[in-house]
C-alpha cells in the first residue's frame, strides 16, 4: 500500500502497520535504514523501566493508559 507525504513531511501509517507495532496516538517511533537501503520503522523504547519520563503526561494519553489497564484487568478477571 502506498501513502503520500504531505508538504509538511507528514505521512499516514497504514492501520495494519499500527496494529502490528501496537502503536497508539502519542507513541514514539524510530526510523532507521538497514544495509540494503530499506527504511525500518519500529516502536521507540519506553523512556525508562518504570514508565516515568519526568515530563507531565497529557490527559488524553493518561486516559488511554487507564483504559488499557482497565481492559487488562477485565481480561484477567475473565480467566478465573
N, C-alpha and C positions, 0 to 999 in steps of 0.2 A: 504494500500500500504506500503510495506516495503522498507526501504532505508538502505544502509550500511554506517558505519562510517569509514572514511579513517584512515590511520596510524597516521595522524596528529590530529585526533579527529574532523575533519570536517564532515558535513553531508549536503545533499541537501534537502531543504524543497520542498515538492510536490507543484505543481502550484496551486492546489485548496486551499491549506493552505495559501500560499502567497496572493492569491486573497481574501480569507475570512478575513484575518487580514489586508488587504490593505498594504502589505509590498512592498517596493521598494528597489533597491540596495542602501546600505548605511544606511538603517533604523536599529535601535537598537531593540533587542528583549530581553525579560526576561524569564528565566526558573524558574519554581518552582515545588514543589512536594506537592500534596494535601494529605489529611488524609488517602486516600486509596493507597498511594504509586505510584499514577499516575503522570507523568510529565505533567506540564501545561506550555504552551508556549503562551506568549502574547506580543503585541507590547509595547515597552517601552514608557513611557510618554515623552512628549517633555521636553527639558531642562528647559525651562521657558515659561511663558504665552505669552511673546512677540516673541518667537521663536529665541531669541538671546542666544547662549550658551557662548559667549565670545571667541569662537575659530573660526578661519577662516573657511569658507565653501569651500570645494573642488569645482573647476569649473564644474565638471560633475554633482555634486549634485545641484549646483546653476542652471544649465541649466535644470535639471529635474524639479525643483521647478518652474522655469519660465514657462516651458512647461505646467505644471499643472495649473498654474494661467491663462495662455492664453486659455487653454481648458475650464476652468470655465467661463471666460469672454465670450467666444463664446457661451457656453450653455446659459448663462444669456441673452445675446443679442437675442438668438433664441426664448426666451419666451415672447418677446414683442408682 
